[in-house]
């Protein structure tokens, strides 16, 4: 019996029981679709993280207040005031931090912005003019505030493209030169600080899970003193001239800040210095681990699906005992019978896998569309490996769970099988 | 050379410690072109004898030579090949595949053979039993008599040396049964060896020779003196 006629025969048998065939393969389909989707989402998330790092700019060192373990995240909800403006100024001393090309200090908060009768809730970044030397972006209109405006605490503001859109697109007024009022979202007092719009930043999507377009930029002192009423910083970015000098710069930043804060021992550090690329690596590691965990869950579904196949194949062999007897009587060898049922199981699981791949790819694509609509730079990635893996696992499941019923069928005594009612 | 030569054949079934003898010291020869009925009441061992003759199982002791060769020398795979090439089966309950067309049922033995032009062979075989008009019918759409004729076509399709018919008329009305016996006699007239297993004397009398078995022993082995010649119903075979 040639393999082509076996395949024809098996397909005929499966088609004769369409409903049951579809139900049988459901487990495999779900498992394979799960694997494809999870691997695709993992790859999408990684590309997003990497994209965000390169978008922010390369060779960045990030300092935030408070002590954190090397690999841990900052403690949420706690306000730490240990990082102040003089720390940033000390880091600007090229004798002490020789490889820094820019040092950018920032604070941020939730704000309410009004122009005329329009009011928008957003976030503001109180930052200095070095921001434009540290972070990658391009201006759509006007310019970013200068060192003079920043140091002098000028009442100026630069808008993210989304905010500019929300405030000015209806009226068609050129935002440049317009005065908007900004107040902290935490304060209830009317009015707010009047700030003149001097620039609008081109749209650049999200970065580190914050939409960079839905943000306004004001001079640091204006943010600290007039809006928040604080004196501390929330972050300092240091741009390093070359990737090779990152580690040396991290060391000198540590030294400077320890001197500033009069700390002898690293254990007492009240700040954290990080290479931004390392932070991205950390996030990648987390997504990897998460993906692996989810793939393991999907694999369990594949095993359950395989047991479903086993179940159905055992039932099929029992149901077709007479047929097996007849086939043996007319000349089928044990091997021919075994192959027929094995192939039937493999075709079942492969069909399930095939449908699963289609569902997985479609769902992954829809998710990527959704993420793009939410403003993330989400790439639609379905790796060849995940498809090869799914096909391999489907076929393997068919063989693994089809072998036992197939051998059982092959061993049936033709006489008993023919008598079987 | 005889087609079938059975010498001192014995068959016992062992269940645990209990040994049940089914056939004791059976001897006979069947030549090409014979029409032999093996007769006996149920439990006589006639079915077991047929299973051994058709390579579905092996005897416990004794010799079975098929076309001059002792089948002891053959492995299971070769016996499967022999069943495919040399044996055609007609069963009491037809044993046609459900949800399958008449033509595909007849093609079934061919899927295990190396013969060429399988479609043409199957159609020719169906034509010889007068079933050409039902090629694409499913087996649940045809009558019992038609089913048995399809089964005969299936038995013939690989051009076997022997056809074994196990109570072929047992599930049929007398009209359809007559047609089946007519077909078997016609095949025998064309030179085909037929071995009929039955417990009915009326059916056995269609054969040329009757071997009677009881309790695993041959009671008699003689030629049929007044042979019944079946006449086909003109409505059934066109």
Interface residues (C-beta under 8 A of the other chain):
Chain A: X1 X5 X9 X12 X16 X322 X323 X325 X326 X327 X328 X329 X330 X331 X332 X333 X334 X335 X336 X413 X414 X415 X418
Chain B: X51 X54 X56 X57 X76 X77 X80 X81 X83 X84 X85 X89 X91 X95 X97 X99 X100 X108 X109 X111 X112 X113 X154 X158
